[in-house]
Amino acid sequence: MFNYDRAMADTKSHIFTNVSQSNINTEYDYMFDDYGTQVFPSDLVMKVVFSKREITQDRLVKVTFAKYVVIDNYVELIDDIGIVYQDYSFAIEGREYLQKKLEGVLDRE
């Protein structure tokens, strides 16, 4: 006779998908800014664009990159990278940031 409990407890059994409560992740990686702070729809997120010039192999190379941080981490970001490299910055709503991150738009910028 088929033993349902034994089949569910067997990790090598392929009859059922064994889902453990410890494997369920309620937090999604799209809900965090570049500093690891959770972003809520009501937050303001700063997009800060930096522009650095580097000399590599006798050539001047301009490197432009952007960071997204909540307002609380804005000063820390400027301290880490440097205000002299900041090109421009502007604020977007947390709801818009989460939507763009979920769609993958921010990865293509």
VOGU-3710 file (C-alpha; in Angstrom, 3 decimals, decimal comma):
1> mfnydramad> 0,000/0,000/0,000  1,222/3,518/-0,792  2,486/5,428/2,258  1,882/9,124/1,655  3,820/10,325/4,722  6,891/8,272/3,862  6,856/9,526/0,262  6,635/13,152/1,420  9,471/12,699/3,930  11,778/10,989/1,430
11> tkshiftnvs> 14,089/13,619/-0,076  15,050/11,349/-2,987  11,464/10,610/-3,951  10,413/12,266/-7,180  6,720/11,563/-6,718  6,175/14,859/-4,874  8,040/18,105/-4,882  9,439/18,437/-1,389  9,155/22,067/-0,359  10,786/22,954/2,907
21> qsninteydy> 9,690/26,030/4,841  13,341/26,982/5,283  13,809/27,192/1,493  11,034/29,724/0,958  12,514/33,163/0,428  10,046/35,980/1,053  12,468/38,758/0,091  13,229/39,347/-3,553  16,488/40,820/-4,764  14,712/43,475/-6,796
31> mfddygtqvf> 13,468/45,101/-3,589  16,936/46,353/-2,611  19,045/49,293/-3,736  22,743/49,119/-4,622  23,710/49,380/-0,935  21,422/46,525/0,161  18,740/48,674/1,789  15,171/47,546/1,221  13,177/49,899/-0,998  9,487/50,477/-0,323
41> psdlvmkvvf> 7,052/52,017/-2,836  6,774/55,141/-0,678  10,577/55,758/-0,609  12,539/58,169/-2,743  15,412/56,586/-4,648  18,297/58,676/-5,932  19,862/57,828/-9,271  23,410/59,150/-9,080  25,512/59,112/-12,242  29,277/59,237/-11,864
51> skreitqdrl> 31,852/59,981/-14,513  35,500/59,067/-13,977  38,433/59,589/-16,272  41,192/57,011/-16,154  44,448/56,666/-18,039  45,001/53,132/-19,287  47,687/52,145/-21,774  48,470/55,789/-22,614  44,805/56,531/-23,374  42,283/58,657/-21,551
61> vkvtfakyvv> 39,171/56,576/-20,913  35,927/58,010/-19,575  33,939/55,590/-17,412  30,304/56,462/-16,676  28,200/54,445/-14,248  25,068/54,901/-12,155  24,109/53,883/-8,633  20,621/53,722/-7,167  20,296/54,393/-3,433  17,573/55,467/-1,037
71> idnyvelidd> 17,884/58,958/0,394  19,391/57,615/3,642  22,376/56,136/1,761  22,962/59,112/-0,547  25,572/60,800/1,655  27,371/57,490/2,233  27,526/56,891/-1,528  28,973/60,346/-2,163  31,534/59,777/0,606  32,540/56,387/-0,844
81> igivyqdysf> 32,955/57,398/-4,487  33,590/61,122/-4,219  31,615/64,203/-5,088  34,169/65,270/-7,695  33,112/62,310/-9,852  29,375/62,999/-9,582  27,973/63,978/-12,964  24,303/64,422/-12,053  21,601/62,957/-9,821  17,840/62,940/-9,580
91> aiegreylqk> 15,145/61,327/-7,454  12,552/58,798/-8,580  9,694/57,267/-6,635  10,255/53,911/-4,999  7,276/52,462/-6,861  8,822/53,432/-10,216  12,244/52,081/-9,153  10,766/48,719/-8,098  8,808/48,426/-11,346  11,862/49,204/-13,485
101> klegvldre> 14,066/46,830/-11,505  11,504/44,040/-11,763  11,274/44,526/-15,535  15,075/44,595/-15,875  15,171/48,099/-17,333  17,855/49,261/-14,892  20,223/46,489/-15,973  20,178/47,767/-19,561  21,035/51,394/-18,744
//
